[in-house]
Amino acid sequence: MLVALIIGIFFVVASISVYRTLLLRRPQKKLINSRETNFAIDNDAVTKLQKALKLETISDQEGLHDYTTFLHFHALLEEKFPLVHRILSREKFGKYSLLYKWPGSNGALKPMMLMSHFDVVPATKPSAWRYPPFGGVAADGYIWGRGALDVKGGIVAIMAALERLITEGWRPRRTIYIALGHDEESGGSKGNALIARALRDRGIRLHYVLDEGGLIINDFSKDIASPVALVGIAEKGYLTLALSVLGGGGHASAPPKNTATGILARALTRIEKKKFPLTLGAPIMALLAGLAPHLPFGKRLVIANAWLFAPVFKAFMARSDFMGAMLRTTVAPTMLQGSVKENVLPTQARALINVRVINGEQVASTITTIKAIINDERVLVERVGFAAEPSTISRTTSEGFLDLSTAIATVFPNAIIAPYPVFATTDSRYYEAISDDTYRFLPFAVDKSDLQGIHGIDERISQESLSLGVEFFVQLLKNGRA
Ligand SMILES: [Zn+2]
């Protein structure tokens, strides 16, 4: 009887699983490759981005230092995009961040906002780059340099699209804001935070905000032949903690049993060993639902029945650092400090750990968990720098998401559009309280290997990508209900 019951349950579960899998059918339409669609390289945009990349608008750990370059960047925008500066109004916030406004003809429509930032992280090891990081070199079909993808490419694409629309005589029905931050890489508190506050004080409510945070990945997975357009609908929280251990100092020839460095090292090892739990939240499920129809039967079966396969499935996903980061709060030790001399014991050993908090968790509860994992009173845990709670989750059923998807489908007809949780932070979070939805997507098609260039070596954007990016913004503003 028991055996019959077990067999019965097995068949019921198996049938449901297969049924759910079949619901996620593969698309019938034969997909075409976007690389074959007709378009011309936008040489004008290429040249302008080259110029933009030559300006060293660097944001460092302490904040921004060479402010004159930021003014040069403003001047470059004025010179290269004269129509934008004639038709749109411009305000400065925190001296260097820019807010452009193109008033729409229909005041009843909520304004929309496009964002980008022009500060960049420093280029470590410039000699290791194929082309100089601030050389603005166009070669091999790419434009090379720090900021090409993060995000001067975005600025040039937006501005070039606006110039084109103005030239064509197009005028918006919905008011368009363009916010260009100057301190995103150091937290955005002097730029977009101020813009967001000003808009809030003016009683402005935004239709949606579109910022960086997602891209089109050409080679997303070997199971999927098409490029995947990742549209961020949520972003993780952000937090940095300083772990410090006091030591007595003294001569290194007669060390105590436990040195400050040793105690700190043990705390770091514990953090690295004891990972946060894996969770399948709403944004990751939205991503999987978007990808599932394009995956082979076996994988579709697992996704369609995540309720059944959750434990195995989560463990499988976490094998990739990239996917793992979408499934859990991550902790990364980044900076270390000990003694100032090789033969002197440290009076303090200190480490910074950078934490990305998954949607559904909170900064405070995460700190409590980390303290519990370290479980050592000699290690002082303190918050440093800025912190941000995880974002809310934006809708994939909104008019804004539909406009975005339509523009993606028009310019990249073979791309699969997949919502996803962004695991980096963006300045868009400052607008969350005054915007109906927040999306994080840059219309640039890249290979996975190109992602290493962001904050790394050999950052580049293909000339084709930049050109299609301009086309995307033209389509988004034109075809959308703007
Ligand atoms: Zn960025």
Boltz pocket constraint, residues with backbone or C-beta under 6 A from the ligand:
constraints:
  - pocket:
      binder: B
      contacts: [[A, 117], [A, 150], [A, 151], [A, 184], [A, 212], [A, 425]]
      max_distance: 6.0
